Amino acid sequence: MLGLLLLITGIVINYFVSKNYKLTAGIFSMENYYLYSMYIAKPWCKLHVFALGILSGTLFVENSEYKKSK
């Protein structure tokens, strides 16, 4: 449940960052000079990626422990 909350929080943060800086989907747009500085350098824009990694690792460990117990 906490992982899902982190995932949703990261998506909402990215939505507000892109809305605040008026970032568009295309990387060749003239307005996207903040794109790389925001999404690569700032850790709060990577929150949903970290949450997916943590959830994947947790599911992998739980699945491997379940297979060992059988």
Secondary structure, 3 states (H helix, E strand, C coil): CHHHHHHHHHHHHHHHHHHHCCCCCCCCCCCHHHHHHHHCCCHHHHHHHHHHHHHHHHHHHHHHHHHHHC
